[in-house]
Amino acid sequence: MIYRFFALLVLLIISGIAWSSSRDWQPEPSAVWPTGPGTGVLELRGDYLPDFGLKVRRADAAQRDRVRAGLNIADTSLWLFMPFGNFEAFSGGEIGLTTDLSLHHGDRSLILSDLRLVPAEQDRIPVLQLADSENRHLATVTHIHLTAQPRQGMVTLHNADVIATATLADILRQPALEGMPIGQLWLDLGLQVPTDADTSGRGVDFSGRGLECEDRPLWPQDGHEVNVQLIAIGNVAGQGFEPDSGRLKITPAATLKNIGEADVPWFRQFVPAPQSLYPHEPRDQHPFLVWNLYRIMDGRIEQLAASGAKHAFFTININCDLNCANGNILWPGCEDIYGVGNNNDPQYLAPRAEIQASLGLWDSCGSFFDPDCSGSQPSCWDDPNQPGCAGQWKNRLLVNPEALDHGSSGAEYFLDAWYVVQFDVDIWKTMGYHRINPSQGGAGGYTFGPLGPFRNGPPISEWIVEDTDDPLAAHRVITVPPLTPNEPYPFNMPQGHLRLLAKAEEVDVGLWRYRYALMNFDFDRGIESFALALPEEAELVETWMGGPPDVLDQAWSATRRGNQVEFRGAPGESLPWFTLYNFEIVTDAEPVVDGGVVMGVPGCRQPVAIQAEVPAPGPAPQPGVLFRDRFAEC
């Protein structure tokens, strides 16, 4: 007991020095809370680790599925730094645990017994290092959702990714394992709250702006601007091949930060906030994470696949300017992280089409999670394939592996992610991307090591930059005006955003190819037609239209009428949000200075058409001619 007291005192001094030097603030000794005995679960991904030549065993039985094993927690002396009841960091100690799991690769094996979890920090985020009895650092436990419950004397560390280290990869002689998420970890521990601890939840203003929890939350509906930034895409993981189609599942990790004035609601679906806390509808408002895969090859950028929508449900609130002790609100300056395993959780993945992207709204009644409008969703822990759960393959990004096998011929691949956040004032900061390197190992599994830095904005900028000075190329950012421009924020938000990229190139003497990449980001009505002028005397040699095969059922028809070419989808079909479609023609008509295209919009609300000036074989068609019937109907 005396040793424990002095060890705690030393750790307090150390942590206090660190905090006072970095944030000019000295914590009270009662801000360090020790954990107690508890339970835990370790999951190893027996579904996709065999793709890398690994075998997962539990006791003596080989596993070919997601394997969840209960943990025997032998000892816990983990300490949490909890000023005012807000988790800020680990303050030392460790957790001892044992399992009956093991990993095998060829003649190599790793018995996962007699393990320890030791606190550490990675990229300013608290993590735990998983070490064995020989003190070898086998894995890093990251993206931890930690929730303290002082009144119940409990703390949960849930949904954490278990990331293999170079040491583990070397032990098993499989280099592809380094940096790979190989499973998840859940811990439920006792929590000893000092009798003099301050659990008020009031925050320390680390920003110097005079922020106080007493005045919060500040909601956007009251005029406070939302501005969230995606600051990192971490691991990008291949998570196995769909049995029927052979398509590969790809999932990223993501980290974001609240850089705006407003607090952001983060309430889990079917768990509404008290009206006294969040008096707006729906009261289970939360952001949505979506991601896409792209390829630039042979002069064309294409979207290869699209994810469903991950419903966010909790924020860890780390590295905050002000933390007011509620994990269902993203406070000012706070960061939040979701790992690969969590972004693949069948409890939270649903179709994109249910969401109004421009408004960041979703109605639970009649949704994928709740088709019968019962007002609840079943737990997907025991049966991830039951109604209301996404199983292992629904609402995922799934791509044909053959589409990834062109890197050696000069193809470039990009994966982006976007947090759809209600009333966000700058969607280009809320999204970002990495160039990735799809690489298949000898046993068939894919890795996706990033080849370049993380960048905010959309990866289509890698095909044509926004401010290009090439007279034969263009990158147009299109903001669809609000229907209520005279209303105050946030009721004057645009109807949506699109980008149109264009390139003209002479492919033979007197023969020109015109390429157009049209991406709809959050224009809910979408685009139902794409038309460009073509002189009557010009020859139309070729047309082509494409999009991600998991979104576009069949190519839009291309029709030439007089002096124009129009691409149009089937009745009722339009370009969905956060999706890229391609339109191309080959003709003997040269580009004109005032060239352009017209895009048709479904419905009678303004606009019914959108024009853009880009390289084209003729002046932009006149909407009045193209949509005469529409104007008559409206």
N, C-alpha and C positions, 0 to 999 in steps of 0.2 A: 504493500500500500504506500509506504514512504517512497519507494522507487518510482511508483506510478505518479505520485504527486510532483516529485522533482522533474520527472520527464515531461509532465504536462506543463510545468512552469517554464522549462527551457523552450519547449515548443511555442508557448505563448510569447515569450520574449522574441524568438526568431520570427514568428509570424507577425508580431507587432512591428518589429524593425522593418520587415518587408513592406507591410502595408503603410507605415508612416512615411517611408522613403518614397513610395510610388504614388501615394494618394494623400499624403500629409494628414493622416488621421490615425489615432492610436486606439485600438479596440480595448474593451474591458476584458479581464480574465474570464468572466462568466460567459464570454461569447464563444468559448470552445466547449463543445458538447461531445462526450464520448458515446459511442454506440455499444449495444449489448448483444446478447445471443439472438439468433434468428434462423431463418430458413432461406433457401435459394434454389435457383434452377439454372443449369448451364445447358444451352442448346448448341449442338454441333450440326453443321449442314451436310448431313449424309446424303442429301438429294443431289448436290452438285460437286462436292469434294471428290467423289469418284471420277468426275470428268478430268481431274488432274492426277489420276493414278492413286488416290488415297483411299484407304478403307477406314471406316469409322466402326469401332467395336464398343459394345456395352457389355461388360463382363466378358464372356467368350463368344457372343453372338455378333456377327457382322450386320451392319445397318445400311439400308439404302433409302433413307428418308430423313426428315428433320428429326433429330434425336434429342429429346429433352430429358435430362437426368437430374433428380434431386441432389442437392449438395449437402454434405455433412459438414457443418460449420463447427470446426473444432475450437476456435478461439477468435474473439474479435476485440480489438482495442483501437479500432479506427476512430479518429477524432475529426469532428466537423467544425469549421469556422462559421459561426451562425450569429453575426451581429444583428440584434433586434429580431431574431428568428428567421433571418434571410440567409440561405446558404450562399457562401461566397467562395469557399475553397476547402480542400482537405488540409488538416493540420497535423498529420502524422499518424503513427500507429500502423496496424495491419490487420488483415483478416486471414485466418487459417482455414482451409477447406480441403475436402477430399471428394473424389468422384470414382465411379467405376467405368469411366470412359477411357478410350485409348485411340491413338492415330497410328496408321501403318502405311508405309510406302516401300514396296519391294521387300528387302530384308531389314529395313529400318523400322523402328517402332518408338512410340513415345507414350508412356503410361502417365495419365493425368491424375495422379494421386499425390497427396502431401503437397498441396499448392498453397501459395500465399498471394494475397492482393495487397499491394503496397501503393500508397498515394504518390502521385506525380503530377506534372503539368505538361501540356502539349499545346503549343500555339495559344498560350494564355488561357487554356481551358482545363479544368480539373479532370484528370484521368486516373485510372488504376493500372498498375503493372502486374501482370500475372506471372509469377515466378515459381520454379519448382524447388525441391529440397536442395539442389545443387546451386541455388541462387541464379539460375539461368532465366533471363527475361524472355518468356515464351510468347507472350501476347500483350497487347495494350487494350484495355477496356475503355472505350470512348463513347461519346454521344450519350452520356448518362442522364436520364431523367430522374432527378433526385427530388423527392418530396418529403419534407419533415412534418410530422404531426405531433407537436409537443404535448398536447392534452392526452393523446393516446399512448405517448411514450414510444413512438414508432418512427422509423424512417425507411422509405422505399427507394431503391436504386434500380430502375426498370429500363427496359428497351435498349440496353447498352450493346454496342457492337464489340465483338471480340476480334481484334485485328492481329494476324500473325506477324511476328518479327522475323528479321533475318536469321536470328538464332534458331527459331523453330524450323524455318525453311532449310537451314543447314543440317539440323539434326535428322530431318526426314529426306534430305537430298532431293528437294523439290524447290528450285529457286522461284518458281511462279507463286509460291505461297507468301512470299514477303510482301507485306502491306495488304494482304487479302483479308476481307471479313470472312471468318470461318464459322461464326456463330453469334449467339447473343447471351446476355447474362441478366438475371433478375435476382435481387436480394431484398428481403424484408427483415430488417434488424430492429432490435430494441434501441431506445434512445434515452439517455440519461440527461435530463435537463437540469442544470444547476439551479438551486433554490432562488438565487438572486439574479437569474438570467432575465434579460429584457426580451420579452416575446411580443412586443407591441406591433411589430411589423413596420414601424416607421423606418424610413431609409436615410442614409447619409448622402448628402449632395456632393458627389464626386466631380460634378461638372463646373462648380463655381458659379452657377447661374441662379442660385437661390431657389432651387427646386425643393418642394416639400410634399410628403405623402398626404398631408392634411387636405390639400386642395385637389386631390386626384381621386379617381381617374378623370382625364380630360378626353371626352369623346369627340370624334369628327363631326357628329350631327350637331354639335354646339359650336362649330366653326374652327376647330383645331385641326390643322393639316396633318394628314398621315403621309409619312415618307419612310418606307422600309427599303433597305438595300440588301440584296444577296451579296455576301462578301466572300463566299467560297463554295466550290463544289469539291468535296473530299474524294473519297473512294468512288470509283465507278466499277461495278462488279457484274460479271456474267454469272447468272444464278441458275444455270441448268437449261435443258432443252425440252420444250413442250413435247410430250410423247407422241401426239397425233401428227403434228406438223413439222417437228424438228426445229422449230424456231427457237432462237436464243433469247432468254430473258435478261434484260440489262436494267440495273437500278443504281442511282447515285446516292451519295450523302450530300447534305446541303447545310450551310450556315448563313444566317441572316442577322441583321442589326436594325434596330429602330433608330433612325437618324432624324426623325421628325419631331413635331411638337406634341402630337396627339398620342394617347395610349391606344393600343390596338387590342380589340377583343379576340380571345383565343379559346373560346368555350367549346368543349367537345360536343359532337353531334349527339342529340337526345339528352343532353345534360344542360338544360337552360340555366342561365345566370339568374340570380334573384333580381327582380325588377328594380329594387332599390340600388343595385350595383350597375345594371345595364338596362335602362328602361326602353330599349329600342327592339324592333322586331327584324329578323328572328332573334330570339335571345340565346340561341346556340350558335351565334355568328363566329366564324373562324376563317383563316386563310386556307388556300388550296395550293398544293404543289403539283406541277406538271412538268414533264420533260420530253424532249424529242432527240432523234438521232439524224444526222445529215452526212452527206458525202459530196465533195467537189471532185468531179472526174470528167475528163474529156470536154472541158469548157462549160460544164453545167453544174449547178448546185441543186441537189434533190433532198427532200426529206424521206428518210428510209422507214421510219416507224414513229409511233406516238404512244405515250403512256396513257393510263387513265388519270384520274384526279385523286391525289392523296389528301385526305381531310386532316388538317392539323388539329391537335387536341390539347397540347400542353407546351409551355415554354419554360426552359430552365432558368432564364433571366440571369445571365452571367456577364461580368465585365460591364455592369450598368453604370449610368450616370446617377440613377436613382432606382432603388429596388424596394417596392412596397409590399412584398410578401404575398403575392398571389400569382401562381403559375398559370392562370388563365387570362393574364393580361401581359402584354409585352410593354414594359415600362421604358421611359426615355433612355436611350443609349444602350439598352440591353441587347445581348446576343442570344440566339437560340440555335439549336443544332438538332438535326434529325439524321440518324445513321441509315446505312444501307438496309439493315435488317428491319428497322422500323418503317422505312419507306416501301417495304415489301410485305407489310402486315395486312392480312386479309380483312382485318377489322375496319380498315380505314380507306380502302381503295374502291372507287366507284367510277362510273362513266363521266367523262367531261361534259357530255351533252346536257346533263342535269343542271349545270351552272350557268348563270348569266354573268359572263366574264366581265363585261363593262361595269357592272354594279357589284361584282363580288358576292352574289346572292345565290342561295341554294334552299330549296324547299324539301324538307325531309319526307313529307307526306307523299306517298306514291313513288318514292325514290328506290334506287337499287337496294339500299339498306332496309327500307320499310315499304314494300310494295302494297301492303294492305292498310297503310295509314294507321297502324296500331300505336304509333308514338314511341316505339322502342326498337332496338336491334338486338338480336341474340349475341351471346358471347361466341367468338370464333376460335377460342383457345382449344377446345376439345374437338370441334368439328368445323374446320375452315371451309368446307364445301357446302354447308347447309345454306338455305335461302337467307339472304342478307349478308353473306360473307363471300369474299372474292376468291376463295380457294388459293391455289398456287399459280394460276395462269390467267384468270380474268382480270381485266383492267390493268394489265401490265404492258410495258414496252417489249414487244416481241419482234425480232427481225430474222429474216432468212440468213443463215451464216454465209451463204454464197455472196451476199451483198457486201460482206466485210473483207473479202479476199482479194482486194485490188490495191492494197497498199504498196506492193512491190512495183506496180505499174504507175505509180505517181498519184494515186487517189489520196485525198485528205479527208479525215473524219472528224466530226464535231458532235459533242453532246452538250445540250443546254438544259437549263432548269429555270422555272419561273414560279415565283410565289404570287398568286392572284390574291391581292389584299384589297379589301373594300376601301374605296375613296383614296387610293394611293395617287399622289400627284405626279409621280414620275415612274411609269412602268418600266422604262429602260434601265433604271437602277435595280428594279426588283427582279430582273432576270440577268443571267450571265452564262458563260460557256467555257469549255476547255476544248482544245484540239486533243484528240485521243489517238491511241495507237492500238487498234484491235490486233491481237496476236494469239494464234492458236497453238497450244502446246501439243506434245506428242500424244497425250491421252485424250485430247479433244477439247479441253476447257479453254476458255478465252480470258485473256487479261487485257486491260485498257489503260496502260500507263500514259499519263498526260505528256504531250510533246511540247506544250507551251504554257504560258501563264494563264491564270484565270482572268477573264475580262468581263466587264459588265456590258449589257446590250445583247443584240441577237447575232448569231454566227453568220447570218447572211452577209454581214459587213465584210467577211473574209473573201467573199466572191467579188463584190464591188463596194468600195469604200463610199461613205456618205458624200464626201466632197470631191469626188473624182473630177479631174480635168480632162478626161478622155471624151472627145466629142461623140464617140460611138457608144458611150455607156452612160447610164444614169442610175441613181439611187434616190428614190423619192419617198419621203416620210409623209404619210397622209393621216391627218387627224380629222375625224368626222365630227363636225360641230355639234354642240349640245342642242337638245330640243328646247331647253330652258336657259338660254345664255344669260338672262338678266337676274336669275336667282343667285343667292349667295352660295359660297362653298358650304357643303359638298353637293348641293343640288344643281350645280351647273357643270357637272362632269361631261366630257365628250362622250359621244355615242360609241366611240371606239377608235382604234388605231390600225392602220395597214402600212405595209411597205411594198413598193413596186420597184424591182430592179430590172434593168434592160441592157442588152448588149447586142450590137450589130457587128457581124464579121463577114468579110468576103471569103467564101469557101472555095470559089473557083472564079475564073475570069467572068465578070459580069453576073455572078450568082451570089446572093446574100442570104445568110441565116440570121434570123431575128429571134433572140432568146428572151423570155420574160419569166421572172420568178416573182409571184405574187403571194405575200404572206399576210394572213388575217390574224392579228394578235387578240383583239378583244371586241370586235365589231359583231355583236350577237346576230344581227340579221344576215350577215355574210354577203358573199358575192355570187350571183347566179349566172352571169355571163361575162365574157371578155371579148371585146371587138376592137379591131384595128383597120384603118383604111388601106386599101390596095388599089392602085390605078387599074381601070378596066382593061387597059392594054397589057398589063403585067401578067406574067405566067406564074401561077401558083404551083410550085413543084412538089412541095411536101408540107404536111402539118403534123404536129405531135403535141400531145397533152399528157401530163402525168402528175402523180401525187403519191403519198405514202399508201402502199397496198392495203394496210389495215384500216384506212379511212376511205379511200376512193375505190368504190366497187367497180366502176368502169369509167374509161376515159370519156370526157365530154365530147360531144360531136362537134366537128368543125364544118361550117357551111359558108360557102362563098355566094354572096348576093350582090351583084353589081360591083360597086367599088369598095367593098368591105369583106372582111373575113370575121366570122363570129364563132366563138367557142361557147357552148351552152350545155349545162347539165340536164339530167332528166327532170321532169316536173317535180317541184318541191325540193330539189337538191341545190345546195349552195356550199361555198367554201367555209368550213367550220372555223371557229376561233383557234388560235395558236397552231395553225396548219399552213403549209406551203404547197402551192400548186404551180406547175410549170406549163407555159404555153409557148410554142415555137412554130415558125413557118420558114420555108425556104422559097425565095422568089428572085426574079431578075430585076426587081425594082430597087433602086438605090435609096439609102436613107435621105429623108428630107429634114430641113432645118426645124420646121414647126410640126414635127411628127408627134403622134400621141395615140392613146388608147382610151376607150370608154368601158367602164365596168358597171354592169347592171346590178341593182340592189332589189331584193324582194320587198313586196309590200308597197303601200302608198305613202308612207311617211317620207319626209325629206331626209336625205336625198334619195331619189329613185335611180340616180346614176352618178358615177364619180369619174371625172376626167383626170388624166395625168399626162404631162408632156415628157415624152421619152423618145429615144430613137425608134423610128417606124418607117415603113415604106410609103407613107402618105400622111396628110394632116389628120388629126383626130376626127373620127366620125362625129356627127352632130347628134347629141342625145335626142333632140326633137324628132329626128328621122328614125333613129333606132327604136325609140320607145313610144311611138305615136299611139299604139294600141293601149299601152299602159296608162298614158296620160288621159286617154278617153275613159278608161275604167275608173281611174281615181277621181 
